[in-house]
Amino acid sequence: MFEYLIKFYPKIFFIVEGTLVTLKYSVIAVIFGLVIGMLLAICKVNKNRALRLFANFYTSIFRGTPLLIQLSIIYFASPYIIGVKFSVFMAGAISFSLNSGAYVSEVIRAGINTVDKGQFEAAEALAIPKFLITKDIILPQAVKNIFPSLVNELVNLIKESAIISMLGEMDLMRRAQIVSIETYNYFFPMLIAACCYYILVMLISFIAKIIEKKMIVN
């Protein structure tokens, strides 16, 4: 057992390096997912019926199907559907962002609905353009109200990003699988990967609590 741990020690760093890959996908997805989610949320509360139908249909598709299937379609089927072959990175970034956007849109829509409608009506009475009302009055308050939910979405993305290993991307999960095959031992590599995921989640949660406290004070 002791001899195995000595041989396994150098491989720990190989697994931990996958943390950067996992973070890369998660950060990109949460940024683009936030943009997509905001646009969809605005469509959902818009008076235009066509926009509402589109946003709701988009959300139902990406929330109603497994992320693994979405990733597989974007990576394997895109050459046949749109004639473009995406790299593993592009396929992962696109699928995670589109999926995240669907969930974030519901979170933001709920946040928008918590803002007092009187503020919107007062701004309209002052002849402020609707775009500025949404951008400068409604969304800032909505985002403040839903900040914990957005953090939860980032945490979920970190954990769900493990499916990118299916395409051979060298993230935490894939590196742990490689070490498991090389050493004929699945326990320690997967334990290291699990610890890395846990530390990432706890670190993000800790930082989020600090930011949330400052937002409350301000």
Backbone as a chain_set.jsonl record, in Angstrom:
{"seq": "MFEYLIKFYPKIFFIVEGTLVTLKYSVIAVIFGLVIGMLLAICKVNKNRALRLFANFYTSIFRGTPLLIQLSIIYFASPYIIGVKFSVFMAGAISFSLNSGAYVSEVIRAGINTVDKGQFEAAEALAIPKFLITKDIILPQAVKNIFPSLVNELVNLIKESAIISMLGEMDLMRRAQIVSIETYNYFFPMLIAACCYYILVMLISFIAKIIEKKMIVN", "coords": {"N": [[0.825, -1.198, 0.0], [1.885, 1.264, 0.868], [4.001, 1.509, -0.903], [2.581, 1.764, -3.255], [1.342, 4.245, -2.903], [3.553, 5.925, -2.988], [4.362, 5.629, -5.649], [2.088, 6.598, -6.851], [1.966, 9.255, -6.13], [3.263, 11.297, -7.876], [1.391, 11.366, -9.919], [-0.736, 12.676, -8.923], [-0.471, 15.42, -9.326], [-0.782, 15.515, -12.054], [-3.492, 14.927, -12.314], [-4.64, 17.058, -10.867], [-3.986, 19.229, -12.467], [-5.969, 19.228, -14.325], [-7.928, 20.78, -13.257], [-7.791, 23.411, -14.149], [-8.732, 23.197, -16.758], [-11.356, 22.375, -16.31], [-12.319, 24.641, -14.941], [-12.053, 26.518, -16.968], [-14.011, 25.815, -18.889], [-16.288, 26.113, -17.28], [-16.302, 28.837, -16.474], [-16.431, 30.183, -18.957], [-18.89, 29.193, -19.87], [-20.666, 30.172, -17.91], [-20.461, 32.905, -18.253], [-21.281, 33.404, -20.969], [-23.687, 32.087, -20.758], [-25.013, 33.712, -18.969], [-25.38, 36.027, -20.48], [-26.983, 35.03, -22.595], [-29.106, 34.107, -21.036], [-30.09, 36.52, -19.931], [-31.037, 37.835, -22.234], [-33.019, 36.028, -23.051], [-34.689, 36.112, -20.809], [-35.598, 38.742, -20.889], [-37.052, 38.583, -23.225], [-39.044, 36.857, -22.346], [-40.573, 38.378, -20.599], [-41.488, 40.261, -22.222], [-43.921, 42.112, -24.138], [-44.383, 41.238, -26.642], [-45.716, 38.552, -28.267], [-44.557, 36.607, -29.938], [-41.836, 36.706, -29.287], [-41.968, 35.847, -26.637], [-42.925, 33.232, -26.982], [-40.815, 32.091, -28.44], [-38.665, 32.278, -26.572], [-39.649, 30.709, -24.458], [-39.93, 28.246, -25.759], [-37.263, 27.673, -26.448], [-36.165, 27.45, -23.868], [-37.596, 25.237, -22.889], [-36.656, 23.188, -24.533], [-33.867, 22.986, -23.932], [-33.901, 22.597, -21.195], [-35.387, 20.365, -21.007], [-34.065, 18.216, -22.104], [-31.279, 15.926, -21.79], [-28.034, 17.17, -20.901], [-25.859, 15.778, -21.867], [-26.8, 14.646, -24.249], [-27.255, 16.972, -25.721], [-24.632, 17.944, -25.969], [-23.523, 15.846, -27.466], [-24.989, 15.991, -29.868], [-24.26, 18.546, -30.821], [-21.513, 18.192, -31.184], [-21.126, 15.763, -32.704], [-23.161, 15.743, -34.655], [-23.212, 18.221, -35.891], [-21.585, 18.547, -38.296], [-23.206, 17.36, -40.234], [-25.587, 18.715, -40.029], [-25.157, 21.557, -40.148], [-22.882, 21.682, -41.607], [-20.439, 22.188, -40.417], [-17.602, 21.334, -38.542], [-17.109, 21.179, -35.249], [-14.521, 21.855, -32.855], [-13.478, 19.988, -29.938], [-13.337, 21.709, -27.758], [-14.867, 23.955, -28.652], [-17.361, 22.738, -29.08], [-17.98, 21.913, -26.473], [-17.984, 24.4, -25.081], [-20.046, 25.758, -26.431], [-22.321, 24.062, -26.065], [-22.509, 23.936, -23.223], [-22.892, 26.654, -22.655], [-25.292, 27.288, -24.03], [-27.058, 25.571, -22.718], [-26.816, 26.468, -20.074], [-27.788, 29.053, -20.389], [-30.535, 28.639, -20.706], [-31.387, 27.809, -18.141], [-30.533, 29.969, -16.583], [-32.108, 31.985, -17.628], [-34.654, 31.509, -16.581], [-34.149, 31.957, -13.918], [-33.426, 34.684, -13.92], [-35.767, 35.791, -14.967], [-37.542, 35.27, -12.873], [-36.318, 36.886, -10.997], [-36.701, 39.42, -12.142], [-39.444, 39.635, -11.902], [-39.677, 40.01, -9.203], [-39.055, 42.608, -8.748], [-40.444, 45.708, -7.909], [-43.277, 46.64, -9.687], [-44.125, 49.197, -9.797], [-41.917, 50.837, -10.04], [-41.167, 50.499, -12.694], [-43.425, 51.546, -13.967], [-43.321, 54.174, -13.053], [-40.949, 55.041, -14.22], [-41.646, 54.839, -16.904], [-43.581, 56.816, -16.982], [-42.001, 59.014, -16.818], [-41.051, 59.117, -19.295], [-38.824, 57.594, -19.95], [-36.808, 55.593, -22.029], [-37.712, 52.175, -22.788], [-35.646, 50.322, -23.023], [-33.56, 51.463, -21.515], [-34.808, 51.532, -19.063], [-35.016, 48.829, -18.459], [-32.278, 48.087, -18.523], [-30.934, 49.828, -16.696], [-32.515, 50.071, -14.401], [-34.294, 47.854, -13.79], [-32.879, 45.312, -14.312], [-30.377, 45.533, -12.747], [-31.376, 45.41, -10.085], [-32.705, 42.98, -10.177], [-30.622, 41.137, -10.665], [-29.19, 41.417, -8.303], [-30.99, 40.318, -6.508], [-31.056, 37.674, -7.322], [-28.548, 36.661, -7.083], [-27.469, 34.521, -5.392], [-28.657, 32.3, -6.665], [-27.465, 32.39, -9.167], [-24.865, 31.814, -8.495], [-25.2, 29.184, -7.674], [-25.748, 28.066, -10.159], [-23.252, 28.303, -11.409], [-21.804, 26.551, -9.798], [-23.122, 24.157, -10.415], [-22.415, 23.968, -13.111], [-19.674, 23.515, -12.928], [-19.615, 20.935, -11.882], [-21.132, 19.519, -13.801], [-19.591, 19.834, -16.04], [-17.922, 17.727, -16.238], [-18.75, 15.877, -18.091], [-17.556, 16.485, -20.46], [-15.342, 14.998, -20.681], [-16.068, 12.774, -22.027], [-15.602, 13.282, -24.672], [-12.937, 13.206, -24.791], [-11.556, 15.361, -23.742], [-9.076, 16.836, -21.681], [-9.893, 17.134, -18.856], [-10.59, 17.296, -15.294], [-11.974, 14.855, -14.72], [-11.35, 13.207, -16.937], [-8.556, 12.992, -16.742], [-8.355, 11.681, -14.305], [-9.51, 9.262, -15.031], [-7.632, 8.317, -16.872], [-5.366, 7.928, -15.244], [-6.425, 5.989, -13.578], [-6.701, 3.821, -15.322], [-4.041, 3.393, -15.991], [-2.891, 2.683, -13.548], [-4.44, 0.635, -12.633], [-6.22, 1.08, -10.618], [-9.044, 2.473, -9.325], [-9.975, 3.872, -7.184], [-8.258, 5.801, -5.725], [-7.499, 7.753, -7.792], [-10.078, 8.737, -8.555], [-10.904, 9.671, -6.103], [-9.122, 11.784, -5.664], [-9.908, 13.46, -7.779], [-12.543, 13.976, -6.98], [-12.071, 15.382, -4.616], [-10.864, 17.673, -5.65], [-12.984, 18.801, -7.128], [-14.709, 19.29, -4.989], [-13.248, 21.139, -3.43], [-13.096, 23.281, -5.228], [-15.825, 23.981, -5.435], [-16.41, 24.686, -2.754], [-14.669, 26.838, -2.44], [-15.637, 28.687, -4.315], [-18.192, 29.087, -3.243], [-17.518, 30.273, -0.805], [-16.282, 32.682, -1.635], [-18.456, 33.793, -2.939], [-20.22, 34.268, -0.809], [-18.907, 36.324, 0.519], [-19.015, 38.35, -1.426], [-21.78, 38.618, -1.612], [-22.45, 39.601, 0.934], [-21.253, 42.119, 0.798], [-22.795, 43.23, -1.215], [-25.258, 43.387, 0.049], [-24.703, 45.231, 2.066], [-24.132, 47.476, 0.531]], "CA": [[0.0, 0.0, 0.0], [2.771, 2.423, 0.981], [4.738, 1.603, -2.166], [1.65, 2.249, -4.277], [1.147, 5.673, -2.686], [4.763, 6.604, -3.455], [4.303, 5.634, -7.115], [0.915, 7.358, -7.268], [2.126, 10.662, -5.751], [3.476, 12.215, -9.012], [0.198, 11.426, -10.775], [-1.703, 13.587, -8.305], [-0.336, 16.712, -9.994], [-1.35, 15.336, -13.39], [-4.952, 15.025, -12.167], [-4.987, 18.405, -10.394], [-3.859, 20.161, -13.594], [-7.25, 19.252, -15.027], [-8.785, 21.788, -12.636], [-7.794, 24.596, -15.01], [-9.611, 22.902, -17.899], [-12.723, 22.399, -15.774], [-12.657, 26.038, -14.674], [-12.162, 27.222, -18.252], [-15.345, 25.546, -19.44], [-17.317, 26.627, -16.371], [-16.318, 30.304, -16.527], [-16.941, 30.569, -20.28], [-20.316, 28.857, -19.93], [-21.472, 31.029, -17.035], [-20.464, 34.252, -18.845], [-22.174, 33.407, -22.129], [-24.999, 31.672, -20.28], [-25.639, 34.883, -18.349], [-25.814, 36.904, -21.58], [-28.127, 34.36, -23.235], [-30.197, 34.088, -20.068], [-30.667, 37.863, -19.829], [-31.805, 38.092, -23.457], [-34.22, 35.189, -23.006], [-35.563, 36.607, -19.738], [-36.233, 39.959, -21.404], [-38.065, 38.116, -24.186], [-40.143, 36.213, -21.618], [-41.429, 39.387, -19.961], [-41.854, 41.21, -23.272], [-45.324, 42.052, -24.556], [-44.436, 40.591, -27.954], [-46.042, 37.133, -28.069], [-43.599, 35.787, -30.688], [-40.611, 36.638, -28.487], [-42.245, 35.004, -25.47], [-43.015, 31.845, -27.444], [-39.46, 31.643, -28.784], [-37.885, 32.115, -25.344], [-40.182, 29.559, -23.716], [-39.609, 27.038, -26.525], [-35.816, 27.466, -26.254], [-35.954, 26.975, -22.501], [-38.155, 23.891, -22.739], [-35.776, 22.249, -25.238], [-32.589, 22.786, -23.243], [-34.15, 22.087, -19.845], [-36.103, 19.095, -21.1], [-33.211, 17.16, -22.666], [-30.011, 15.793, -21.057], [-26.886, 17.928, -21.399], [-25.006, 14.848, -22.611], [-27.352, 14.542, -25.601], [-27.002, 18.259, -26.373], [-23.212, 17.957, -26.319], [-23.305, 14.858, -28.526], [-25.56, 16.512, -31.115], [-23.445, 19.671, -31.287], [-20.184, 17.733, -31.612], [-21.146, 14.713, -33.725], [-24.14, 15.964, -35.724], [-23.07, 19.536, -36.531], [-21.111, 18.481, -39.691], [-24.301, 16.956, -41.115], [-26.695, 19.675, -39.933], [-24.758, 22.892, -40.625], [-21.671, 21.571, -42.413], [-19.28, 22.678, -39.664], [-17.094, 20.4, -37.538], [-16.592, 21.916, -34.103], [-13.51, 21.218, -32.016], [-14.021, 19.56, -28.644], [-13.493, 22.911, -26.932], [-15.994, 24.743, -29.143], [-18.594, 21.981, -28.826], [-18.243, 21.988, -25.038], [-18.324, 25.775, -24.711], [-21.361, 26.084, -26.998], [-23.387, 23.283, -25.417], [-22.639, 24.368, -21.83], [-23.433, 28.018, -22.642], [-26.701, 27.238, -24.435], [-27.791, 24.916, -21.641], [-26.828, 27.366, -18.921], [-28.663, 30.176, -20.713], [-31.928, 28.253, -20.474], [-31.644, 27.813, -16.701], [-30.342, 31.33, -16.081], [-33.241, 32.812, -18.067], [-35.739, 31.329, -15.616], [-33.721, 32.606, -12.675], [-33.51, 36.134, -14.119], [-37.19, 36.127, -15.109], [-38.093, 35.303, -11.516], [-35.759, 38.071, -10.354], [-37.376, 40.595, -12.704], [-40.806, 39.671, -11.352], [-39.634, 40.44, -7.8], [-38.88, 44.065, -8.714], [-41.732, 46.413, -7.83], [-43.732, 47.133, -10.991], [-44.319, 50.644, -9.695], [-40.711, 51.496, -10.537], [-41.247, 50.475, -14.156], [-44.486, 52.473, -14.363], [-42.845, 55.533, -12.78], [-39.948, 55.358, -15.242], [-42.385, 55.056, -18.158], [-44.254, 58.111, -16.857], [-40.97, 60.032, -17.05], [-40.677, 58.969, -20.717], [-37.524, 56.929, -20.092], [-36.92, 54.473, -22.98], [-37.852, 50.864, -22.146], [-34.332, 49.665, -22.963], [-32.828, 52.025, -20.375], [-35.507, 51.098, -17.845], [-34.606, 47.442, -18.205], [-30.833, 47.996, -18.289], [-30.437, 50.625, -15.567], [-33.378, 50.033, -13.215], [-34.841, 46.528, -13.477], [-31.881, 44.234, -14.264], [-29.465, 45.599, -11.589], [-32.068, 44.926, -8.887], [-33.0, 41.556, -10.363], [-29.376, 40.379, -10.499], [-28.873, 41.434, -6.874], [-31.912, 39.395, -5.835], [-30.856, 36.282, -7.751], [-27.114, 36.337, -7.044], [-27.221, 33.155, -4.891], [-29.062, 31.318, -7.679], [-26.448, 32.412, -10.222], [-23.714, 31.084, -7.948], [-25.568, 27.762, -7.756], [-25.61, 27.659, -11.56], [-21.82, 28.121, -11.643], [-21.436, 25.311, -9.106], [-23.644, 23.052, -11.227], [-21.613, 23.887, -14.333], [-18.39, 22.897, -12.584], [-19.827, 19.488, -11.744], [-21.634, 18.949, -15.051], [-18.56, 19.917, -17.084], [-17.202, 16.447, -16.279], [-19.159, 15.072, -19.246], [-16.694, 16.794, -21.607], [-14.344, 13.923, -20.739], [-16.575, 11.804, -22.994], [-15.011, 13.623, -25.969], [-11.487, 13.1, -24.667], [-10.942, 16.569, -23.197], [-8.26, 16.493, -20.504], [-10.347, 17.802, -17.647], [-10.351, 16.526, -14.071], [-12.507, 13.5, -14.834], [-10.593, 12.449, -17.939], [-7.227, 12.708, -16.194], [-8.537, 10.649, -13.28], [-9.757, 8.006, -15.747], [-6.357, 7.873, -17.456], [-4.534, 7.406, -14.149], [-7.07, 4.75, -13.121], [-6.356, 2.765, -16.28], [-2.598, 3.141, -15.913], [-2.516, 2.106, -12.249], [-5.388, -0.439, -12.3], [-6.852, 1.439, -9.345], [-9.998, 3.552, -9.582], [-10.358, 4.571, -5.96], [-7.461, 6.994, -5.43], [-7.654, 8.809, -8.811], [-11.402, 9.346, -8.464], [-10.942, 10.394, -4.834], [-8.414, 13.047, -5.9], [-10.779, 14.285, -8.624], [-13.678, 14.397, -6.15], [-11.557, 16.409, -3.695], [-10.655, 18.892, -6.441], [-14.311, 19.375, -7.373], [-15.239, 19.772, -3.712], [-12.507, 22.351, -3.056], [-13.544, 24.335, -6.143], [-17.181, 24.385, -5.052], [-16.345, 25.362, -1.467], [-13.979, 28.113, -2.643], [-16.581, 29.579, -4.997], [-19.251, 29.402, -2.279], [-16.936, 31.192, 0.175], [-16.129, 33.98, -2.299], [-19.807, 34.296, -3.219], [-20.791, 34.782, 0.438], [-18.266, 37.619, 0.775], [-19.589, 39.299, -2.386], [-23.188, 38.825, -1.264], [-22.49, 40.474, 2.107], [-20.939, 43.479, 0.347], [-23.956, 43.701, -1.975], [-26.305, 43.716, 1.025], [-24.279, 46.469, 2.726], [-24.255, 48.582, -0.424]], "C": [[0.867, 1.258, 0.0], [3.545, 2.631, -0.314], [3.843, 2.156, -3.275], [1.464, 3.759, -4.148], [2.347, 6.476, -3.169], [4.756, 6.712, -4.98], [3.17, 6.533, -7.624], [1.094, 8.861, -7.061], [2.346, 11.602, -6.941], [2.236, 12.379, -9.891], [-0.878, 12.339, -10.201], [-1.683, 14.933, -9.024], [-0.918, 16.667, -11.405], [-2.873, 15.489, -13.346], [-5.361, 16.455, -11.82], [-4.899, 19.437, -11.518], [-5.158, 20.268, -14.395], [-8.225, 20.262, -14.458], [-8.906, 23.026, -13.519], [-8.722, 24.407, -16.206], [-11.073, 22.965, -17.46], [-13.187, 23.828, -15.526], [-12.87, 26.815, -15.963], [-13.552, 27.048, -18.847], [-16.432, 26.195, -18.588], [-17.442, 28.143, -16.464], [-16.88, 30.794, -17.859], [-18.446, 30.342, -20.355], [-21.159, 29.798, -19.082], [-21.531, 32.453, -17.587], [-21.447, 34.324, -20.012], [-23.592, 32.98, -21.74], [-25.753, 32.829, -19.646], [-26.17, 35.837, -19.414], [-27.059, 36.328, -22.26], [-29.348, 34.385, -22.316], [-30.882, 35.435, -19.926], [-31.546, 38.172, -21.037], [-33.113, 37.299, -23.455], [-35.214, 35.69, -21.958], [-36.306, 37.863, -20.178], [-37.332, 39.597, -22.401], [-39.289, 37.548, -23.464], [-41.092, 37.208, -20.96], [-41.862, 40.455, -20.961], [-43.325, 41.04, -23.663], [-45.496, 41.367, -25.909], [-44.617, 39.086, -27.779], [-45.034, 36.223, -28.759], [-42.298, 35.619, -29.907], [-40.808, 35.735, -27.275], [-42.29, 33.53, -25.858], [-41.641, 31.282, -27.773], [-38.647, 31.349, -27.532], [-38.35, 30.899, -24.549], [-39.87, 28.24, -24.423], [-38.133, 26.678, -26.351], [-35.561, 26.848, -24.883], [-36.446, 25.543, -22.321], [-37.27, 22.837, -23.398], [-34.532, 21.947, -24.415], [-32.755, 22.337, -21.792], [-34.776, 20.699, -19.881], [-35.316, 17.956, -21.705], [-31.891, 17.104, -21.906], [-28.878, 16.587, -21.714], [-25.967, 17.048, -22.238], [-25.486, 14.705, -24.057], [-27.103, 15.833, -26.38], [-25.547, 18.355, -26.836], [-22.931, 17.022, -27.484], [-23.819, 15.362, -29.871], [-24.687, 17.623, -31.686], [-22.098, 19.193, -31.821], [-20.251, 16.768, -32.797], [-22.062, 15.03, -34.914], [-23.971, 17.287, -36.465], [-22.53, 19.47, -37.965], [-22.224, 18.14, -40.675], [-25.424, 17.994, -41.145], [-26.325, 21.029, -40.535], [-23.464, 22.874, -41.428], [-20.417, 22.081, -41.738], [-18.897, 21.652, -38.61], [-16.467, 21.196, -36.403], [-15.488, 21.126, -33.407], [-14.17, 20.805, -30.711], [-14.283, 20.777, -27.758], [-14.717, 23.72, -27.35], [-17.323, 24.05, -28.852], [-18.978, 22.056, -27.349], [-18.696, 23.372, -24.612], [-19.72, 26.15, -25.199], [-22.485, 25.362, -26.255], [-23.594, 23.714, -23.967], [-23.284, 25.753, -21.743], [-24.92, 28.031, -22.983], [-27.566, 26.626, -23.336], [-27.917, 25.829, -20.427], [-27.771, 28.537, -19.152], [-30.121, 29.877, -20.436], [-32.276, 28.32, -18.988], [-31.54, 29.227, -16.122], [-31.525, 32.223, -16.456], [-34.41, 32.714, -17.088], [-35.415, 32.017, -14.295], [-33.882, 34.121, -12.793], [-34.964, 36.582, -14.262], [-37.859, 36.226, -13.74], [-37.597, 36.537, -10.77], [-36.422, 39.35, -10.836], [-38.767, 40.75, -12.1], [-40.836, 40.108, -9.889], [-39.47, 41.953, -7.667], [-40.252, 44.734, -8.767], [-42.11, 47.011, -9.189], [-43.95, 48.644, -10.985], [-43.119, 51.418, -10.208], [-40.731, 51.584, -12.059], [-42.277, 51.499, -14.643], [-44.055, 53.921, -14.147], [-41.832, 55.973, -13.831], [-40.612, 55.619, -16.593], [-43.078, 56.418, -18.146], [-43.288, 59.265, -17.103], [-40.427, 59.967, -18.472], [-39.269, 58.405, -20.901], [-37.702, 55.749, -21.045], [-36.936, 53.125, -22.26], [-36.517, 50.141, -22.016], [-33.542, 50.146, -21.757], [-33.485, 51.636, -19.056], [-35.051, 49.696, -17.455], [-33.148, 47.367, -17.786], [-30.396, 48.666, -16.99], [-31.267, 50.511, -14.289], [-33.774, 48.609, -12.823], [-33.756, 45.475, -13.293], [-30.92, 44.331, -13.077], [-30.1, 45.076, -10.301], [-32.347, 43.43, -8.974], [-31.765, 40.708, -10.109], [-28.981, 40.321, -9.027], [-29.736, 40.428, -6.118], [-31.598, 37.933, -6.127], [-29.401, 35.853, -7.69], [-26.839, 34.937, -6.503], [-27.579, 32.077, -5.913], [-28.058, 31.253, -8.823], [-25.19, 31.672, -9.769], [-23.981, 29.583, -7.997], [-25.429, 27.235, -9.177], [-24.14, 27.435, -11.908], [-21.337, 26.827, -11.002], [-21.904, 24.095, -9.905], [-22.834, 22.866, -12.503], [-20.273, 23.212, -14.073], [-18.538, 21.386, -12.501], [-20.256, 18.848, -13.061], [-20.591, 18.963, -16.163], [-17.769, 18.621, -17.211], [-17.582, 15.616, -17.5], [-18.321, 15.379, -20.484], [-15.599, 15.746, -21.752], [-14.764, 12.845, -21.731], [-15.957, 12.025, -24.372], [-13.49, 13.628, -25.92], [-10.794, 14.343, -24.158], [-10.26, 16.246, -21.875], [-8.662, 17.306, -19.28], [-10.059, 16.918, -16.437], [-10.777, 15.07, -14.214], [-11.688, 12.642, -15.79], [-9.21, 12.071, -17.417], [-7.306, 11.629, -15.118], [-8.774, 9.287, -13.922], [-8.466, 7.438, -16.323], [-5.464, 7.254, -16.391], [-5.111, 6.094, -13.63], [-6.703, 3.576, -14.017], [-4.883, 2.387, -16.165], [-2.21, 2.391, -14.647], [-3.397, 0.923, -11.833], [-6.048, -0.2, -10.941], [-7.762, 2.643, -9.579], [-10.285, 4.397, -8.343], [-9.592, 5.877, -5.766], [-7.58, 8.083, -6.501], [-9.006, 9.514, -8.726], [-11.569, 10.129, -7.163], [-10.266, 11.754, -4.977], [-9.282, 13.993, -6.724], [-11.954, 14.829, -7.815], [-13.263, 15.509, -5.183], [-11.359, 17.74, -4.413], [-11.984, 19.584, -6.726], [-14.866, 20.002, -6.097], [-14.57, 21.079, -3.295], [-12.929, 23.527, -3.93], [-14.905, 24.883, -5.721], [-17.169, 25.163, -3.738], [-15.69, 26.738, -1.595], [-14.912, 29.131, -3.3], [-17.695, 30.006, -4.043], [-18.767, 30.417, -1.249], [-16.811, 32.597, -0.412], [-17.493, 34.617, -2.544], [-20.446, 34.894, -1.966], [-20.21, 36.153, 0.777], [-18.866, 38.692, -0.132], [-21.031, 39.634, -2.02], [-23.327, 39.751, -0.064], [-22.219, 41.923, 1.715], [-22.11, 44.073, -0.436], [-25.077, 44.132, -1.045], [-25.989, 45.042, 1.715], [-24.486, 47.667, 1.812], [-25.712, 48.881, -0.776]], "O": [[0.624, 2.195, -0.761], [3.729, 3.759, -0.771], [4.295, 2.92, -4.127], [1.432, 4.473, -5.15], [2.189, 7.577, -3.698], [5.099, 7.756, -5.536], [3.277, 7.147, -8.686], [0.446, 9.658, -7.739], [1.672, 12.63, -7.018], [2.057, 13.415, -10.531], [-1.814, 12.728, -10.9], [-2.732, 15.516, -9.301], [-1.475, 17.651, -11.89], [-3.468, 16.104, -14.231], [-6.303, 17.0, -12.397], [-5.652, 20.411, -11.524], [-5.409, 21.274, -15.059], [-9.235, 20.577, -15.088], [-9.979, 23.618, -13.629], [-9.414, 25.338, -16.617], [-11.916, 23.537, -18.151], [-14.316, 24.186, -15.861], [-13.756, 27.666, -16.045], [-14.189, 28.018, -19.258], [-17.387, 26.762, -19.119], [-18.55, 28.677, -16.525], [-17.705, 31.707, -17.892], [-19.187, 31.195, -20.843], [-22.254, 30.183, -19.491], [-22.538, 33.14, -17.413], [-22.327, 35.184, -20.047], [-24.572, 33.449, -22.319], [-26.974, 32.925, -19.764], [-27.263, 36.387, -19.279], [-28.049, 37.027, -22.474], [-30.469, 34.647, -22.753], [-32.106, 35.503, -19.814], [-32.65, 38.698, -20.898], [-34.171, 37.82, -23.807], [-36.424, 35.693, -22.187], [-37.489, 38.033, -19.883], [-38.397, 40.214, -22.425], [-40.423, 37.731, -23.907], [-42.276, 36.918, -20.781], [-42.518, 41.431, -20.597], [-43.893, 39.956, -23.531], [-46.599, 40.965, -26.28], [-43.756, 38.421, -27.202], [-44.688, 35.172, -28.221], [-41.726, 34.53, -29.868], [-39.924, 34.952, -26.927], [-41.756, 32.679, -25.146], [-41.331, 30.141, -27.432], [-38.012, 30.299, -27.432], [-37.529, 30.145, -24.027], [-39.58, 27.236, -23.772], [-37.795, 25.514, -26.132], [-34.84, 25.858, -24.755], [-35.784, 24.733, -21.673], [-37.145, 21.723, -22.89], [-34.181, 20.783, -24.221], [-31.834, 21.752, -21.222], [-34.705, 19.95, -18.907], [-35.827, 16.841, -21.816], [-31.424, 18.135, -21.422], [-28.788, 16.657, -22.94], [-25.367, 17.515, -23.206], [-24.674, 14.648, -24.981], [-26.776, 15.79, -27.566], [-25.268, 18.792, -27.953], [-22.179, 17.373, -28.393], [-23.163, 15.18, -30.897], [-24.406, 17.646, -32.884], [-21.596, 19.735, -32.805], [-19.523, 16.931, -33.777], [-21.776, 14.634, -36.044], [-24.524, 17.461, -37.55], [-22.968, 20.262, -38.8], [-22.192, 18.58, -41.824], [-26.123, 18.139, -42.148], [-27.079, 21.586, -41.333], [-22.995, 23.918, -41.879], [-19.429, 22.378, -42.411], [-19.75, 21.157, -37.874], [-15.416, 21.814, -36.576], [-15.513, 19.896, -33.372], [-15.289, 21.224, -30.413], [-15.316, 20.865, -27.094], [-15.514, 24.125, -26.504], [-18.288, 24.688, -28.431], [-20.148, 22.238, -27.011], [-19.67, 23.513, -23.872], [-20.488, 26.783, -24.474], [-23.477, 25.978, -25.864], [-24.734, 23.844, -23.522], [-24.117, 26.003, -20.871], [-25.712, 28.697, -22.316], [-28.667, 27.104, -23.059], [-28.988, 25.947, -19.832], [-28.47, 28.97, -18.236], [-30.865, 30.748, -19.984], [-33.335, 28.827, -18.618], [-32.347, 29.631, -15.285], [-31.901, 33.112, -15.692], [-35.073, 33.71, -16.8], [-36.291, 32.585, -13.642], [-34.408, 34.768, -11.886], [-35.349, 37.629, -13.741], [-38.64, 37.142, -13.481], [-38.342, 37.159, -10.013], [-36.679, 40.259, -10.047], [-39.212, 41.864, -11.822], [-41.877, 40.526, -9.383], [-39.716, 42.516, -6.6], [-41.107, 44.364, -9.573], [-41.352, 47.79, -9.766], [-43.959, 49.286, -12.036], [-43.264, 52.516, -10.746], [-40.361, 52.604, -12.64], [-42.035, 52.225, -15.607], [-44.378, 54.796, -14.951], [-41.844, 57.12, -14.279], [-40.196, 56.509, -17.335], [-43.154, 57.091, -19.174], [-43.687, 60.347, -17.534], [-39.474, 60.664, -18.819], [-38.6, 58.702, -21.891], [-38.65, 54.978, -20.892], [-36.259, 52.95, -21.247], [-36.275, 49.437, -21.036], [-32.926, 49.346, -21.054], [-32.802, 51.434, -18.052], [-34.744, 49.416, -16.296], [-32.805, 46.68, -16.823], [-29.569, 48.118, -16.261], [-30.773, 50.822, -13.205], [-33.612, 48.207, -11.671], [-33.7, 44.814, -12.256], [-30.657, 43.312, -12.439], [-29.449, 44.383, -9.518], [-32.242, 42.705, -7.984], [-31.836, 39.687, -9.425], [-28.494, 39.294, -8.554], [-29.262, 39.767, -5.194], [-31.839, 37.058, -5.295], [-29.052, 34.786, -8.195], [-26.04, 34.214, -7.098], [-26.89, 31.063, -6.018], [-27.824, 30.183, -9.385], [-24.536, 30.993, -10.56], [-23.088, 28.801, -8.325], [-25.036, 26.086, -9.378], [-23.81, 26.486, -12.62], [-20.549, 26.091, -11.598], [-21.167, 23.121, -10.053], [-22.593, 21.737, -12.929], [-19.793, 22.432, -14.895], [-17.687, 20.644, -12.991], [-19.797, 17.758, -13.4], [-20.691, 18.195, -17.12], [-17.03, 18.435, -18.177], [-16.82, 14.74, -17.907], [-18.361, 14.626, -21.457], [-14.995, 15.617, -22.817], [-13.926, 12.088, -22.221], [-15.803, 11.083, -25.149], [-12.832, 14.008, -26.889], [-9.564, 14.393, -24.138], [-10.783, 15.49, -21.056], [-7.863, 18.071, -18.738], [-9.364, 15.908, -16.551], [-10.023, 14.161, -13.869], [-11.372, 11.491, -15.489], [-8.749, 10.95, -17.631], [-6.432, 10.767, -15.029], [-8.295, 8.271, -13.418], [-8.231, 6.231, -16.271], [-4.877, 6.192, -16.6], [-4.36, 5.183, -13.279], [-6.427, 2.477, -13.537], [-4.524, 1.211, -16.233], [-1.304, 1.558, -14.669], [-3.141, 0.283, -10.813], [-6.384, -1.138, -10.218], [-7.297, 3.708, -9.986], [-10.784, 5.517, -8.455], [-10.2, 6.942, -5.655], [-7.751, 9.25, -6.147], [-9.077, 10.74, -8.815], [-12.288, 11.127, -7.122], [-10.77, 12.758, -4.475], [-9.386, 15.179, -6.413], [-12.319, 15.997, -7.946], [-14.013, 16.46, -4.962], [-11.648, 18.802, -3.862], [-12.101, 20.801, -6.585], [-15.42, 21.1, -6.121], [-15.24, 22.015, -2.859], [-13.101, 24.641, -3.436], [-15.107, 26.096, -5.659], [-17.842, 26.186, -3.619], [-16.107, 27.691, -0.937], [-14.968, 30.29, -2.889], [-18.095, 31.17, -4.042], [-19.513, 31.317, -0.861], [-17.184, 33.58, 0.228], [-17.666, 35.825, -2.378], [-21.136, 35.911, -2.047], [-20.921, 37.035, 1.259], [-19.184, 39.793, 0.316], [-21.452, 40.788, -2.107], [-24.22, 40.597, -0.038], [-22.86, 42.843, 2.223], [-22.387, 45.268, -0.337], [-25.767, 45.118, -1.306], [-26.875, 45.871, 1.926], [-24.947, 48.726, 2.239], [-25.983, 49.784, -1.567]]}, "num_chains": 1, "name": "protein.A"}
